[in-house]
Amino acid sequence: MIEPDARVLVCLINKPRDLEIARWDHWYRIPVKHAPSDYLADIIAFYLTAAFGDEKWAIHEYAEVRGHELVKRADLFPDEAAHPRANDLYYRMQLGPLQRLSRPIPSLKWRRIAFIQTTGDRFVNALEISELVEVHGAGDRFVQLMEDDDPC
């Protein structure tokens, strides 16, 4: 159960491999240089892009955050030591098992999203991505939309 005041971080996943890592290896990486200032969250949810076919442009799954550590990309993917970002720093978020939402949270219009910080009550009640973001001021301390290009 997601508590109403839980900090929820929605993260973009644009490669099926990254969702498989979250699902089976129980971790997700956030590049330090693109991370939101308050990257610590109780829950991480995944916003899927066109690479996911029928599940694109929506959130279908989430997981409890069980810890985090600072690592180099080369430590996450030792077989990719020559990758251009091999020495970049990442937050490795340790996750519990992925949970499937009873109904997905779609984006009804195209958005380029990297992260959405929101609260548990908004996440549980949202029928559309825009409902995760507060529109009228700064009433919530952990609700904002951050757009970026491919952060990973």
Secondary structure, DSSP 8 states (H G I E B T S, - for coil): ---TT-EEEEEEE-SHHHHHIIIII-EEEEEGGG--TT---SEEEEEE-GGGGGG-SEEEEEEEEEEEEEEEHHHH-GGGTTSTTTT-EEEEEEE---EEEEEEEE-SS----SEEEEEHHHHHH-SSGGGGS--SSS-STT-EEE--S---
